[in-house]
């Protein structure tokens, strides 16, 4: 049953200040009736308050369970968990509220059997603290933890070095990235249907579509390099590119994805349209996919005055201009074009031959100057803004943050200490320095609230992934005879923190200036090491085994029958196969057939 909703907005009009004012005026000789009229209250109300000497503190018998400070503390903890991508469901919030009231000895009306607060309380609590139930988007663990302040600061340092060296303007700063387009769009536009109908459908080409990779590139000033299309094919077919945007680079690969050879082809395409020179170089920003970091691509970029700068790993959703602003409207427009084609051609599916024309229609609508300017501005690349991301953006990475400045600086002795400006270890600010004040503040706060020998700190806490607020009540024990001890929501449900360090077999990637001399030398060293390792390996020649067809066609000279599954012997001289029953073999030594024994 829904709780009672008041029909009028009743408020406490008679306050303690009014009572004190009325008492002063009456003591000076004014009548109670005149004072009540002057204050705008009923005379009976004034006489009653003067007689009791108090004012009402509530409008009824129901009182809030938590104070405003306690509700704020609970709401702040819920926001902290959500900021780290470990948000709570409604059941979790209700269970956490019950534990919070129980452990702090707060009188409550929550359900003692289910160990939860009510649904209506949770809804009212959310409304009072500006919280709402939202459907979250999936975010991988790599993206959540990979985008951290250390990696982001490194990227902006590299970007600053590039800007200071090249002195490029906005029309020479480019961003390149690939995206996949499918013959079956992932998301369809809304349509009108009968109200109340349970299932609303729209026709598409197939259950699972075929993928085409589109390679897009734009500058910070609004210049667009003609795109490239990669089809999953063994042989080139011109009919696949009918209707493509003018100047489109035609590419094919076995998988339909970008690889090292195709990226080198695209660099030639990029250089043809951009025309970099020694007096007018360009900066190309891209992700650090393995296909972009080959030695051939680095050598080509250096010889054609192209500065290659990579983004931090798992950071393209925040730092890649194309990902931030362009690709979503592109795929939305492409989905609309696919829908138009299906409506105009009933009974026909979209094949690979129509993909280029559909992409052209969507690309021409979305590729605008405004998109370019907003893309580079929101990432802080141009205009240069290294402080565009706040602590809230790095909150998910705090789950795996550790005090290990040596790990943050691993492999930086020679790689990317480029010829532009020499870097020292002091330039790499360890994450411990960035969070030391906050850690000390939290430690002092916990020590002041709870004694060090409190069972709350001595317990072995479970992993957050396996912990539910409902089941953590039994693990958090409090001395009920000590009413002064306060338990915070953070003690009941701690913020998620990784306990085990993942052992890496390879060094983690970082933002790099690929066209720098140290990185080129690093690639040359890697290539030489691979060649030495290959030379050191001994080639083992494997004997070719006779195929099953050849064995089946073998005829025994003794009985003139084909191969069977009975025992066979091969003569050591003529290497002819005989049935064991057809030979004179006695079971010891090598076999010599009757023909060779004569």
VENBELCOR-V594953 format. One record per residue. N is the residue number from 0. OMEGA is omega in whole degrees, 0 to 359 (none if undefined). NEAR is the number of other ideal C-beta (glycine too) atoms within 8 Angstrom. D_CENTER is the distance of its C-alpha to the mean C-alpha in whole Angstrom. Layout:
n:N omega:OMEGA near:NEAR d_center:D_CENTER
n:N omega:OMEGA near:NEAR d_center:D_CENTER
This chain:
n:0 omega:181 near:2 d_center:41
n:1 omega:179 near:4 d_center:40
n:2 omega:182 near:5 d_center:41
n:3 omega:177 near:3 d_center:44
n:4 omega:182 near:5 d_center:43
n:5 omega:181 near:6 d_center:45
n:6 omega:179 near:3 d_center:47
n:7 omega:180 near:4 d_center:48
n:8 omega:179 near:4 d_center:46
n:9 omega:178 near:5 d_center:48
n:10 omega:178 near:4 d_center:48
n:11 omega:183 near:9 d_center:50
n:12 omega:184 near:6 d_center:52
n:13 omega:184 near:10 d_center:55
n:14 omega:179 near:8 d_center:53
n:15 omega:178 near:6 d_center:55
n:16 omega:178 near:6 d_center:55
n:17 omega:179 near:11 d_center:57
n:18 omega:179 near:13 d_center:59
n:19 omega:179 near:8 d_center:60
n:20 omega:180 near:9 d_center:61
n:21 omega:180 near:15 d_center:63
n:22 omega:179 near:9 d_center:65
n:23 omega:182 near:8 d_center:66
n:24 omega:178 near:10 d_center:67
n:25 omega:179 near:12 d_center:69
n:26 omega:178 near:6 d_center:71
n:27 omega:174 near:6 d_center:72
n:28 omega:179 near:4 d_center:74
n:29 omega:179 near:8 d_center:72
n:30 omega:180 near:6 d_center:72
n:31 omega:181 near:12 d_center:69
n:32 omega:180 near:7 d_center:70
n:33 omega:178 near:8 d_center:69
n:34 omega:179 near:13 d_center:66
n:35 omega:179 near:13 d_center:65
n:36 omega:180 near:8 d_center:65
n:37 omega:181 near:7 d_center:64
n:38 omega:179 near:10 d_center:61
n:39 omega:178 near:5 d_center:60
n:40 omega:178 near:10 d_center:60
n:41 omega:181 near:6 d_center:63
n:42 omega:179 near:10 d_center:66
n:43 omega:178 near:6 d_center:65
n:44 omega:179 near:10 d_center:62
n:45 omega:180 near:14 d_center:63
n:46 omega:181 near:9 d_center:66
n:47 omega:181 near:8 d_center:64
n:48 omega:177 near:13 d_center:61
n:49 omega:180 near:12 d_center:64
n:50 omega:182 near:6 d_center:66
n:51 omega:179 near:6 d_center:63
n:52 omega:180 near:6 d_center:61
n:53 omega:175 near:5 d_center:58
n:54 omega:180 near:10 d_center:55
n:55 omega:179 near:7 d_center:53
n:56 omega:179 near:4 d_center:49
n:57 omega:181 near:8 d_center:48
n:58 omega:181 near:5 d_center:49
n:59 omega:183 near:4 d_center:49
n:60 omega:180 near:4 d_center:49
n:61 omega:181 near:4 d_center:45
n:62 omega:178 near:5 d_center:43
n:63 omega:180 near:5 d_center:40
n:64 omega:180 near:10 d_center:38
n:65 omega:173 near:11 d_center:36
n:66 omega:180 near:6 d_center:37
n:67 omega:179 near:6 d_center:35
n:68 omega:179 near:6 d_center:34
n:69 omega:177 near:11 d_center:33
n:70 omega:179 near:13 d_center:31
n:71 omega:179 near:9 d_center:29
n:72 omega:179 near:10 d_center:28
n:73 omega:180 near:14 d_center:27
n:74 omega:179 near:11 d_center:25
n:75 omega:179 near:8 d_center:24
n:76 omega:177 near:12 d_center:22
n:77 omega:178 near:14 d_center:21
n:78 omega:179 near:9 d_center:19
n:79 omega:178 near:10 d_center:18
n:80 omega:179 near:13 d_center:16
n:81 omega:180 near:10 d_center:14
n:82 omega:178 near:9 d_center:13
n:83 omega:179 near:12 d_center:12
n:84 omega:175 near:9 d_center:10
n:85 omega:184 near:9 d_center:13
n:86 omega:184 near:8 d_center:15
n:87 omega:172 near:11 d_center:19
n:88 omega:179 near:6 d_center:20
n:89 omega:179 near:9 d_center:24
n:90 omega:179 near:8 d_center:26
n:91 omega:179 near:11 d_center:24
n:92 omega:179 near:13 d_center:25
n:93 omega:178 near:14 d_center:28
n:94 omega:179 near:15 d_center:29
n:95 omega:179 near:15 d_center:27
n:96 omega:178 near:16 d_center:30
n:97 omega:180 near:15 d_center:33
n:98 omega:180 near:14 d_center:32
n:99 omega:179 near:15 d_center:32
n:100 omega:183 near:13 d_center:35
n:101 omega:185 near:10 d_center:37
n:102 omega:178 near:11 d_center:36
n:103 omega:176 near:9 d_center:37
n:104 omega:178 near:6 d_center:41
n:105 omega:178 near:10 d_center:40
n:106 omega:185 near:3 d_center:42
n:107 omega:177 near:9 d_center:40
n:108 omega:181 near:3 d_center:41
n:109 omega:182 near:12 d_center:38
n:110 omega:181 near:9 d_center:38
n:111 omega:180 near:5 d_center:39
n:112 omega:180 near:4 d_center:39
n:113 omega:182 near:5 d_center:35
n:114 omega:182 near:10 d_center:34
n:115 omega:168 near:12 d_center:32
n:116 omega:182 near:13 d_center:33
n:117 omega:179 near:9 d_center:34
n:118 omega:181 near:7 d_center:32
n:119 omega:176 near:8 d_center:34
n:120 omega:180 near:12 d_center:33
n:121 omega:179 near:13 d_center:29
n:122 omega:179 near:8 d_center:30
n:123 omega:178 near:8 d_center:32
n:124 omega:179 near:14 d_center:30
n:125 omega:180 near:10 d_center:27
n:126 omega:181 near:7 d_center:29
n:127 omega:187 near:7 d_center:31
n:128 omega:176 near:9 d_center:28
n:129 omega:174 near:4 d_center:26
n:130 omega:179 near:9 d_center:23
n:131 omega:176 near:5 d_center:22
n:132 omega:181 near:4 d_center:21
n:133 omega:174 near:4 d_center:18
n:134 omega:185 near:3 d_center:16
n:135 omega:172 near:6 d_center:12
n:136 omega:180 near:4 d_center:10
n:137 omega:177 near:4 d_center:8
n:138 omega:183 near:7 d_center:4
n:139 omega:179 near:7 d_center:4
n:140 omega:179 near:5 d_center:6
n:141 omega:179 near:8 d_center:6
n:142 omega:183 near:11 d_center:3
n:143 omega:183 near:12 d_center:5
n:144 omega:183 near:12 d_center:8
n:145 omega:179 near:12 d_center:8
n:146 omega:180 near:17 d_center:8
n:147 omega:186 near:11 d_center:12
n:148 omega:181 near:9 d_center:15
n:149 omega:180 near:11 d_center:17
n:150 omega:182 near:14 d_center:15
n:151 omega:179 near:15 d_center:15
n:152 omega:179 near:10 d_center:18
n:153 omega:179 near:12 d_center:19
n:154 omega:182 near:13 d_center:18
n:155 omega:173 near:11 d_center:20
n:156 omega:178 near:10 d_center:23
n:157 omega:179 near:13 d_center:23
n:158 omega:178 near:12 d_center:23
n:159 omega:178 near:10 d_center:26
n:160 omega:180 near:12 d_center:28
n:161 omega:179 near:14 d_center:27
n:162 omega:181 near:11 d_center:28
n:163 omega:181 near:9 d_center:31
n:164 omega:187 near:8 d_center:32
n:165 omega:182 near:10 d_center:32
n:166 omega:184 near:5 d_center:33
n:167 omega:174 near:10 d_center:31
n:168 omega:188 near:6 d_center:31
n:169 omega:183 near:9 d_center:29
n:170 omega:178 near:8 d_center:30
n:171 omega:177 near:14 d_center:29
n:172 omega:186 near:15 d_center:26
n:173 omega:174 near:15 d_center:24
n:174 omega:183 near:16 d_center:20
n:175 omega:178 near:13 d_center:20
n:176 omega:178 near:14 d_center:17
n:177 omega:175 near:10 d_center:17
n:178 omega:181 near:11 d_center:16
n:179 omega:176 near:8 d_center:18
n:180 omega:186 near:11 d_center:20
n:181 omega:177 near:10 d_center:22
n:182 omega:174 near:12 d_center:25
n:183 omega:182 near:11 d_center:24
n:184 omega:180 near:12 d_center:22
n:185 omega:183 near:6 d_center:19
n:186 omega:180 near:6 d_center:20
n:187 omega:177 near:9 d_center:23
n:188 omega:179 near:6 d_center:25
n:189 omega:179 near:3 d_center:27
n:190 omega:176 near:7 d_center:31
n:191 omega:180 near:2 d_center:34
n:192 omega:180 near:6 d_center:35
n:193 omega:180 near:4 d_center:37
n:194 omega:180 near:4 d_center:37
n:195 omega:179 near:4 d_center:36
n:196 omega:188 near:7 d_center:35
n:197 omega:183 near:3 d_center:33
n:198 omega:177 near:4 d_center:31
n:199 omega:186 near:6 d_center:31
n:200 omega:176 near:4 d_center:30
n:201 omega:186 near:7 d_center:30
n:202 omega:174 near:4 d_center:31
n:203 omega:187 near:9 d_center:29
n:204 omega:184 near:10 d_center:30
n:205 omega:176 near:8 d_center:29
n:206 omega:178 near:3 d_center:27
n:207 omega:184 near:4 d_center:25
n:208 omega:177 near:10 d_center:25
n:209 omega:188 near:7 d_center:25
n:210 omega:172 near:9 d_center:22
n:211 omega:180 near:15 d_center:23
n:212 omega:177 near:13 d_center:21
n:213 omega:179 near:14 d_center:22
n:214 omega:184 near:15 d_center:22
n:215 omega:180 near:15 d_center:22
n:216 omega:181 near:11 d_center:23
n:217 omega:178 near:16 d_center:24
n:218 omega:181 near:13 d_center:25
n:219 omega:180 near:12 d_center:25
n:220 omega:179 near:10 d_center:28
n:221 omega:178 near:11 d_center:28
n:222 omega:180 near:8 d_center:29
n:223 omega:173 near:10 d_center:28
n:224 omega:179 near:12 d_center:28
n:225 omega:186 near:11 d_center:29
n:226 omega:174 near:13 d_center:26
n:227 omega:179 near:12 d_center:26
n:228 omega:180 near:18 d_center:26
n:229 omega:177 near:16 d_center:26
n:230 omega:178 near:10 d_center:27
n:231 omega:184 near:11 d_center:27
n:232 omega:173 near:9 d_center:31
n:233 omega:182 near:4 d_center:33
n:234 omega:180 near:5 d_center:36
n:235 omega:175 near:6 d_center:36
n:236 omega:182 near:6 d_center:37
n:237 omega:183 near:7 d_center:37
n:238 omega:178 near:6 d_center:37
n:239 omega:186 near:13 d_center:34
n:240 omega:177 near:10 d_center:33
n:241 omega:179 near:9 d_center:36
n:242 omega:180 near:7 d_center:35
n:243 omega:177 near:11 d_center:32
n:244 omega:180 near:10 d_center:32
n:245 omega:179 near:4 d_center:34
n:246 omega:182 near:6 d_center:34
n:247 omega:176 near:12 d_center:31
n:248 omega:183 near:12 d_center:30
n:249 omega:182 near:11 d_center:31
n:250 omega:175 near:12 d_center:29
n:251 omega:174 near:10 d_center:29
n:252 omega:182 near:12 d_center:28
n:253 omega:184 near:5 d_center:28
n:254 omega:185 near:6 d_center:24
n:255 omega:179 near:10 d_center:24
n:256 omega:177 near:8 d_center:21
n:257 omega:174 near:12 d_center:21
n:258 omega:185 near:9 d_center:23
n:259 omega:181 near:10 d_center:25
n:260 omega:181 near:6 d_center:28
n:261 omega:179 near:12 d_center:27
n:262 omega:176 near:13 d_center:25
n:263 omega:175 near:12 d_center:28
n:264 omega:180 near:10 d_center:30
n:265 omega:178 near:14 d_center:28
n:266 omega:175 near:13 d_center:28
n:267 omega:178 near:9 d_center:32
n:268 omega:179 near:12 d_center:31
n:269 omega:181 near:14 d_center:29
n:270 omega:180 near:12 d_center:32
n:271 omega:184 near:7 d_center:35
n:272 omega:183 near:9 d_center:34
n:273 omega:178 near:10 d_center:32
n:274 omega:177 near:6 d_center:35
n:275 omega:178 near:11 d_center:34
n:276 omega:181 near:7 d_center:37
n:277 omega:179 near:5 d_center:38
n:278 omega:182 near:3 d_center:39
n:279 omega:182 near:8 d_center:36
n:280 omega:178 near:12 d_center:33
n:281 omega:176 near:13 d_center:30
n:282 omega:180 near:14 d_center:26
n:283 omega:181 near:13 d_center:24
n:284 omega:183 near:13 d_center:20
n:285 omega:177 near:13 d_center:17
n:286 omega:185 near:9 d_center:15
n:287 omega:174 near:12 d_center:16
n:288 omega:186 near:8 d_center:16
n:289 omega:180 near:6 d_center:19
n:290 omega:181 near:10 d_center:21
n:291 omega:190 near:13 d_center:21
n:292 omega:181 near:12 d_center:22
n:293 omega:179 near:12 d_center:26
n:294 omega:180 near:9 d_center:29
n:295 omega:180 near:8 d_center:31
n:296 omega:180 near:15 d_center:28
n:297 omega:180 near:15 d_center:28
n:298 omega:178 near:9 d_center:32
n:299 omega:181 near:13 d_center:32
n:300 omega:180 near:14 d_center:30
n:301 omega:181 near:9 d_center:32
n:302 omega:181 near:6 d_center:36
n:303 omega:173 near:9 d_center:35
n:304 omega:176 near:10 d_center:33
n:305 omega:177 near:16 d_center:30
n:306 omega:181 near:14 d_center:27
n:307 omega:178 near:13 d_center:24
n:308 omega:182 near:15 d_center:21
n:309 omega:177 near:12 d_center:18
n:310 omega:175 near:14 d_center:15
n:311 omega:178 near:15 d_center:13
n:312 omega:180 near:11 d_center:11
n:313 omega:180 near:11 d_center:7
n:314 omega:183 near:15 d_center:8
n:315 omega:180 near:10 d_center:9
n:316 omega:178 near:9 d_center:7
n:317 omega:189 near:11 d_center:9
n:318 omega:181 near:12 d_center:12
n:319 omega:181 near:14 d_center:13
n:320 omega:180 near:15 d_center:16
n:321 omega:179 near:14 d_center:16
n:322 omega:186 near:9 d_center:12
n:323 omega:191 near:11 d_center:13
n:324 omega:194 near:10 d_center:16
n:325 omega:191 near:15 d_center:18
n:326 omega:180 near:10 d_center:16
n:327 omega:176 near:7 d_center:16
n:328 omega:177 near:10 d_center:20
n:329 omega:181 near:13 d_center:20
n:330 omega:175 near:13 d_center:19
n:331 omega:178 near:9 d_center:21
n:332 omega:179 near:12 d_center:24
n:333 omega:176 near:13 d_center:24
n:334 omega:178 near:13 d_center:24
n:335 omega:178 near:10 d_center:27
n:336 omega:176 near:11 d_center:29
n:337 omega:179 near:14 d_center:28
n:338 omega:177 near:12 d_center:29
n:339 omega:182 near:8 d_center:32
n:340 omega:180 near:11 d_center:33
n:341 omega:179 near:12 d_center:33
n:342 omega:181 near:7 d_center:36
n:343 omega:181 near:6 d_center:38
n:344 omega:182 near:7 d_center:38
n:345 omega:179 near:6 d_center:39
n:346 omega:181 near:3 d_center:39
n:347 omega:177 near:5 d_center:37
n:348 omega:174 near:6 d_center:34
n:349 omega:178 near:13 d_center:31
n:350 omega:180 near:8 d_center:32
n:351 omega:181 near:9 d_center:30
n:352 omega:180 near:8 d_center:33
n:353 omega:187 near:10 d_center:32
n:354 omega:183 near:14 d_center:29
n:355 omega:180 near:14 d_center:30
n:356 omega:178 near:10 d_center:32
n:357 omega:177 near:13 d_center:29
n:358 omega:179 near:16 d_center:27
n:359 omega:181 near:11 d_center:29
n:360 omega:180 near:10 d_center:30
n:361 omega:183 near:13 d_center:26
n:362 omega:182 near:12 d_center:26
n:363 omega:179 near:8 d_center:29
n:364 omega:189 near:7 d_center:28
n:365 omega:184 near:11 d_center:25
n:366 omega:183 near:10 d_center:26
n:367 omega:178 near:7 d_center:27
n:368 omega:181 near:7 d_center:28
n:369 omega:178 near:7 d_center:26
n:370 omega:181 near:13 d_center:23
n:371 omega:183 near:16 d_center:23
n:372 omega:180 near:11 d_center:24
n:373 omega:182 near:9 d_center:22
n:374 omega:181 near:15 d_center:19
n:375 omega:181 near:14 d_center:20
n:376 omega:184 near:9 d_center:21
n:377 omega:177 near:10 d_center:18
n:378 omega:180 near:12 d_center:16
n:379 omega:181 near:12 d_center:19
n:380 omega:175 near:12 d_center:20
n:381 omega:353 near:8 d_center:23
n:382 omega:185 near:4 d_center:25
n:383 omega:182 near:10 d_center:24
n:384 omega:182 near:6 d_center:22
n:385 omega:182 near:8 d_center:21
n:386 omega:184 near:5 d_center:21
n:387 omega:180 near:7 d_center:19
n:388 omega:182 near:8 d_center:16
n:389 omega:179 near:5 d_center:17
n:390 omega:179 near:5 d_center:17
n:391 omega:179 near:6 d_center:15
n:392 omega:181 near:8 d_center:12
n:393 omega:184 near:13 d_center:12
n:394 omega:180 near:10 d_center:13
n:395 omega:181 near:12 d_center:10
n:396 omega:180 near:13 d_center:10
n:397 omega:179 near:11 d_center:14
n:398 omega:183 near:12 d_center:14
n:399 omega:179 near:7 d_center:14
n:400 omega:179 near:8 d_center:16
n:401 omega:179 near:7 d_center:20
n:402 omega:181 near:6 d_center:23
n:403 omega:181 near:9 d_center:23
n:404 omega:180 near:11 d_center:24
n:405 omega:180 near:6 d_center:25
n:406 omega:180 near:7 d_center:22
n:407 omega:183 near:10 d_center:21
n:408 omega:185 near:9 d_center:24
n:409 omega:176 near:7 d_center:24
n:410 omega:183 near:5 d_center:25
n:411 omega:184 near:10 d_center:26
n:412 omega:183 near:5 d_center:29
n:413 omega:182 near:6 d_center:30
n:414 omega:173 near:10 d_center:27
n:415 omega:165 near:12 d_center:26
n:416 omega:195 near:9 d_center:29
n:417 omega:185 near:11 d_center:30
n:418 omega:182 near:5 d_center:33
n:419 omega:180 near:9 d_center:32
n:420 omega:179 near:6 d_center:32
n:421 omega:179 near:4 d_center:33
n:422 omega:175 near:9 d_center:30
n:423 omega:179 near:5 d_center:31
n:424 omega:181 near:6 d_center:29
n:425 omega:180 near:4 d_center:30
n:426 omega:179 near:7 d_center:27
n:427 omega:183 near:12 d_center:24
n:428 omega:179 near:8 d_center:24
n:429 omega:182 near:12 d_center:23
n:430 omega:180 near:15 d_center:20
n:431 omega:180 near:9 d_center:23
n:432 omega:182 near:8 d_center:25
n:433 omega:186 near:8 d_center:23
n:434 omega:186 near:10 d_center:22
n:435 omega:181 near:8 d_center:26
n:436 omega:181 near:6 d_center:28
n:437 omega:180 near:7 d_center:25
n:438 omega:180 near:8 d_center:26
n:439 omega:180 near:8 d_center:29
n:440 omega:180 near:8 d_center:29
n:441 omega:180 near:8 d_center:28
n:442 omega:179 near:8 d_center:30
n:443 omega:181 near:8 d_center:33
n:444 omega:180 near:8 d_center:32
n:445 omega:181 near:10 d_center:32
n:446 omega:180 near:8 d_center:35
n:447 omega:185 near:5 d_center:37
n:448 omega:187 near:7 d_center:36
n:449 omega:177 near:12 d_center:36
n:450 omega:183 near:4 d_center:39
n:451 omega:179 near:6 d_center:38
n:452 omega:180 near:4 d_center:39
n:453 omega:179 near:9 d_center:38
n:454 omega:181 near:9 d_center:37
n:455 omega:182 near:11 d_center:33
n:456 omega:183 near:8 d_center:32
n:457 omega:183 near:6 d_center:34
n:458 omega:174 near:9 d_center:33
n:459 omega:184 near:3 d_center:30
n:460 omega:178 near:6 d_center:27
n:461 omega:175 near:7 d_center:25
n:462 omega:181 near:6 d_center:21
n:463 omega:182 near:9 d_center:19
n:464 omega:180 near:5 d_center:18
n:465 omega:185 near:5 d_center:21
n:466 omega:176 near:11 d_center:23
n:467 omega:180 near:7 d_center:24
n:468 omega:182 near:12 d_center:25
n:469 omega:183 near:10 d_center:28
n:470 omega:183 near:8 d_center:29
n:471 omega:181 near:12 d_center:29
n:472 omega:181 near:13 d_center:32
n:473 omega:182 near:6 d_center:34
n:474 omega:179 near:9 d_center:32
n:475 omega:182 near:14 d_center:33
n:476 omega:182 near:8 d_center:36
n:477 omega:177 near:10 d_center:38
n:478 omega:185 near:7 d_center:42
n:479 omega:178 near:6 d_center:43
n:480 omega:180 near:4 d_center:46
n:481 omega:184 near:7 d_center:45
n:482 omega:182 near:6 d_center:44
n:483 omega:182 near:4 d_center:43
n:484 omega:183 near:9 d_center:40
n:485 omega:178 near:7 d_center:37
n:486 omega:181 near:12 d_center:33
n:487 omega:176 near:9 d_center:30
n:488 omega:180 near:11 d_center:27
n:489 omega:176 near:8 d_center:25
n:490 omega:180 near:10 d_center:28
n:491 omega:181 near:14 d_center:28
n:492 omega:184 near:10 d_center:24
n:493 omega:174 near:8 d_center:22
n:494 omega:184 near:8 d_center:19
n:495 omega:180 near:10 d_center:17
n:496 omega:180 near:8 d_center:17
n:497 omega:182 near:7 d_center:17
n:498 omega:186 near:4 d_center:21
n:499 omega:179 near:4 d_center:20
n:500 omega:179 near:5 d_center:19
n:501 omega:181 near:4 d_center:18
n:502 omega:181 near:4 d_center:21
n:503 omega:175 near:6 d_center:20
n:504 omega:179 near:3 d_center:22
n:505 omega:179 near:4 d_center:21
n:506 omega:179 near:6 d_center:20
n:507 omega:181 near:6 d_center:17
n:508 omega:178 near:7 d_center:16
n:509 omega:175 near:9 d_center:16
n:510 omega:183 near:11 d_center:17
n:511 omega:168 near:14 d_center:21
n:512 omega:189 near:14 d_center:24
n:513 omega:184 near:13 d_center:24
n:514 omega:180 near:11 d_center:28
n:515 omega:181 near:12 d_center:29
n:516 omega:179 near:7 d_center:32
n:517 omega:180 near:12 d_center:31
n:518 omega:177 near:15 d_center:28
n:519 omega:178 near:13 d_center:30
n:520 omega:177 near:9 d_center:32
n:521 omega:178 near:10 d_center:30
n:522 omega:178 near:12 d_center:29
n:523 omega:178 near:9 d_center:33
n:524 omega:178 near:8 d_center:33
n:525 omega:180 near:8 d_center:30
n:526 omega:179 near:9 d_center:32
n:527 omega:179 near:8 d_center:36
n:528 omega:178 near:8 d_center:34
n:529 omega:179 near:8 d_center:33
n:530 omega:178 near:8 d_center:37
n:531 omega:180 near:8 d_center:38
n:532 omega:179 near:8 d_center:37
n:533 omega:178 near:7 d_center:38
n:534 omega:181 near:6 d_center:41
n:535 omega:181 near:5 d_center:41
n:536 omega:178 near:6 d_center:41
n:537 omega:179 near:3 d_center:44
n:538 omega:180 near:4 d_center:44
n:539 omega:179 near:4 d_center:45
n:540 omega:180 near:4 d_center:47
n:541 omega:178 near:4 d_center:47
n:542 omega:179 near:4 d_center:50
n:543 omega:178 near:4 d_center:50
n:544 omega:179 near:4 d_center:50
n:545 omega:181 near:5 d_center:53
n:546 omega:181 near:6 d_center:51
n:547 omega:181 near:5 d_center:52
n:548 omega:180 near:6 d_center:54
n:549 omega:179 near:8 d_center:56
n:550 omega:180 near:9 d_center:57
n:551 omega:182 near:8 d_center:57
n:552 omega:180 near:8 d_center:60
n:553 omega:182 near:9 d_center:62
n:554 omega:178 near:7 d_center:65
n:555 omega:179 near:12 d_center:67
n:556 omega:183 near:9 d_center:71
n:557 omega:184 near:9 d_center:73
n:558 omega:181 near:6 d_center:72
n:559 omega:176 near:6 d_center:70
n:560 omega:180 near:7 d_center:67
n:561 omega:181 near:7 d_center:64
n:562 omega:176 near:8 d_center:61
n:563 omega:182 near:6 d_center:61
n:564 omega:174 near:2 d_center:59
n:565 omega:184 near:7 d_center:62
n:566 omega:179 near:6 d_center:62
n:567 omega:178 near:10 d_center:63
n:568 omega:178 near:11 d_center:64
n:569 omega:181 near:9 d_center:64
n:570 omega:183 near:13 d_center:67
n:571 omega:181 near:7 d_center:66
n:572 omega:183 near:7 d_center:69
n:573 omega:178 near:7 d_center:68
n:574 omega:177 near:6 d_center:64
n:575 omega:181 near:9 d_center:66
n:576 omega:179 near:8 d_center:64
n:577 omega:166 near:16 d_center:67
n:578 omega:179 near:14 d_center:67
n:579 omega:180 near:10 d_center:68
n:580 omega:181 near:6 d_center:70
n:581 omega:183 near:9 d_center:72
n:582 omega:177 near:12 d_center:72
n:583 omega:184 near:5 d_center:74
n:584 omega:184 near:8 d_center:72
n:585 omega:176 near:4 d_center:73
n:586 omega:179 near:3 d_center:69
n:587 omega:180 near:3 d_center:70
n:588 omega:180 near:3 d_center:69
n:589 omega:185 near:4 d_center:68
n:590 omega:175 near:11 d_center:69
n:591 omega:186 near:8 d_center:71
n:592 omega:182 near:13 d_center:72
n:593 omega:181 near:8 d_center:75
n:594 omega:180 near:9 d_center:75
n:595 omega:183 near:9 d_center:75
n:596 omega:182 near:7 d_center:77
n:597 omega:none near:4 d_center:80
